[in-house]
Amino acid sequence: MQGQDIIKRIGLDWPIFQAPMAGVSTPEMAAAVSEAGGLGALGIGAATVDTAREMIQKTSNLTQKPFNINVFCHRPAQVDPALEAGWLAQMAPLFARFGASPPKSLNEIYASFCSDSAAQQMLLAEAPAVVSFHFGLPDAEIIQGFKSKGVFLMATATSLKEALAIQAAGIDAVVAQGWEAGGHRGLFDPDAPDAGLKTPDLTAELVADLSIPVV
Ligand SMILES: Cc1cc2nc3c(=O)[nH]c(=O)nc-3n(C[C@H](O)[C@H](O)[C@H](O)COP(=O)(O)O)c2cc1C
């Protein structure tokens, strides 16, 4: 599928994709981008299932055009009481400085879509035109569930290795996310070696080596 085909297949007028931003995206902004002929996007990685459903339905009420829903697919956090106690002890003086007491334990801040069956069911039921995965990929049956509903799938890659895994999983397009994306770069494995490629260099490498389109 070449560049023009992906634009046609999603049903856009322009090859312009709004970057999804968890905690920042709004239905109004996503709908405005889609209404203008680009691909509006909502980042729901930091939202509860109910809030995410409301955001998606509000966007659907504002535009009949396709938009993208982006979810976090990080590896779920592993509880490590000794490590967490160390962090809490390290932070204790800061809490004290502001007259507060540190929490007794730490909670996972964002549930991973990969292990959140309520989020999976909600998004499969809403079936937006486009779904994109960030920080990794969900299991094959989740990917298959979206494909059987005709949802166009994308996933962010920061390296050729991640992009090849995305292509092998049957995802329709890769989003090249270079070093410039900073704190929200969708690394699959934060402990793996990282060449820190810039977006133009990463994009050139992916275009040369992949058969699926690169956004
Ligand atoms: C505040 C903020 C939140 C972001 N949240 C997400 C997100 O939820 N999902 C995602 O795929 N990318 C997220 N990103 C990364 C953007 O999608 C984009 O890749 C990045 O900003 C680089 O694009 P730019 O150079 O056009 O800004 C976020 C970026 C920012 C600044």
The ligand as a MOL file (V3000), in Angstrom:
LIG
                    3D

  0  0  0     0  0            999 V3000
M  V30 BEGIN CTAB
M  V30 COUNTS 31 33 0 0 0
M  V30 BEGIN ATOM
M  V30 1 C 2.0250 16.0130 25.8750 0
M  V30 2 C 2.2580 14.9190 24.8830 0
M  V30 3 C 1.5130 13.7380 24.9920 0
M  V30 4 C 1.7190 12.7050 24.0750 0
M  V30 5 N 0.9560 11.5650 24.1670 0
M  V30 6 C 1.0850 10.5930 23.2270 0
M  V30 7 C 0.2100 9.4670 23.2320 0
M  V30 8 O -0.6400 9.2970 24.1040 0
M  V30 9 N 0.3630 8.5510 22.2540 0
M  V30 10 C 1.3030 8.6880 21.2390 0
M  V30 11 O 1.3730 7.8180 20.3660 0
M  V30 12 N 2.1320 9.7430 21.2220 0
M  V30 13 C 2.0410 10.6930 22.1780 0
M  V30 14 N 2.8600 11.7970 22.1310 0
M  V30 15 C 3.8400 11.9000 21.0320 0
M  V30 16 C 3.2190 12.5980 19.8360 0
M  V30 17 O 2.1970 11.7670 19.2770 0
M  V30 18 C 4.2700 12.8590 18.7220 0
M  V30 19 O 4.8290 11.6590 18.2990 0
M  V30 20 C 5.3670 13.7530 19.2040 0
M  V30 21 O 4.8270 14.8980 19.8360 0
M  V30 22 C 6.3050 14.1340 18.0150 0
M  V30 23 O 5.5820 14.7620 17.0220 0
M  V30 24 P 5.7540 16.3440 16.7510 0
M  V30 25 O 7.2040 16.4950 16.3780 0
M  V30 26 O 4.7970 16.6090 15.6360 0
M  V30 27 O 5.3770 16.9830 18.0630 0
M  V30 28 C 2.6910 12.8440 23.0420 0
M  V30 29 C 3.4090 14.0450 22.9450 0
M  V30 30 C 3.2080 15.0600 23.8280 0
M  V30 31 C 4.0050 16.3290 23.6610 0
M  V30 END ATOM
M  V30 BEGIN BOND
M  V30 1 1 1 2
M  V30 2 1 2 3
M  V30 3 2 2 30
M  V30 4 2 3 4
M  V30 5 1 4 5
M  V30 6 1 4 28
M  V30 7 2 5 6
M  V30 8 1 6 7
M  V30 9 1 6 13
M  V30 10 2 7 8
M  V30 11 1 7 9
M  V30 12 1 9 10
M  V30 13 2 10 11
M  V30 14 1 10 12
M  V30 15 2 12 13
M  V30 16 1 13 14
M  V30 17 1 14 15
M  V30 18 1 14 28
M  V30 19 1 15 16
M  V30 20 1 16 17
M  V30 21 1 16 18
M  V30 22 1 18 19
M  V30 23 1 18 20
M  V30 24 1 20 21
M  V30 25 1 20 22
M  V30 26 1 22 23
M  V30 27 1 23 24
M  V30 28 2 24 25
M  V30 29 1 24 26
M  V30 30 1 24 27
M  V30 31 2 28 29
M  V30 32 1 29 30
M  V30 33 1 30 31
M  V30 END BOND
M  V30 END CTAB
M  END
